[in-house]
Amino acid sequence: MIDLMIAAQDAVAAAAQTAGDAVMETADALAQTAPAAQTAVETAKSVSIGFWELFMEGGWLMWVLVALAGVMIFIFVERFVAIRKATRIDDNFMNRIRDYIWEGKINSAVDLCRRTDSPVARMIEKGIERIGRPMGDIQTSIENVANLEVAKLEKGLPTLATIAGGAPMIGFLGTVVGMVEVFISMSANTAGGINIGDLSSGMYTAMVTTVGGLIVGIPAYFAHNYLVARIEKLVFHMEATSIAFMDILNQPVQK
């Protein structure tokens, strides 16, 4: 019985010694790994890339996207100002036109239209100049002027729509070019291994141009739809004004 207790004590002591040795080996391994982990962190910090470097990695297609972005901004700002100016008109404009017509002051009505710089005023001016002719001719002349004014307001919108659709396609082209560069680098590596550094340039081109194309295309898409909506709102106002003007001509003169 005593022998068994001694053997058990020896076994426990041996297990404790083995566990202690394992703990010491693990501590040594962690101590050896810590410098490597610190080096990896420092390396990751050193390879961080700035915006300009990232832009240049995209290649020459990024300059095409920059040019498209400049054109998009110019068209949007210029058209926004023009449409906003076209929608500004005195709420009392048609009341004054009605009073002038009923009072027989045609020249005063024309002068008011010429002093009001808006598509609605130019449309009404053409209708006033046609007073005395058949109502169908007056309506046709008003519609012709309205169509010309709308066409002026829509100037540049097709280009904006082209940018909205073309910029992502240019980004996709950059993706294809980048992947071709990756496969060329892989095929040129005769050592049989894959060097991540050789592949990074092509991957940068693929990813950066895709992001750039979307950054240009998405705002262009929303800008185009916004301007179209503003023009449609103005067209509805022009149609309502045309109907009001024809009603003024059809009403008997109040004395």
Secondary structure, DSSP 8 states (H G I E B T S, - for coil): -HHHHHHHHHHHHHHHHHHHHHHHHHHHHHHHHHHHHHHHHHHHHHT---HHHHHHHT-THHHHHHHHHHHHHHHHHHHHHHHHHHT---TTHHHHHHHHHHTT-HHHHHHHHHHS-SHHHHHHHHHHHTTTS-HHHHHHHHHHHHHHHHHHHTTTHHHHHHHHHHHHHHHHHHHHHHHHHHHHHHHH-TTSS--HHHHHHHHHHHHHHHHHHHHHHHHHHHHHHHHHHHHHHHHHHHHHHHHHHHHHHHS----
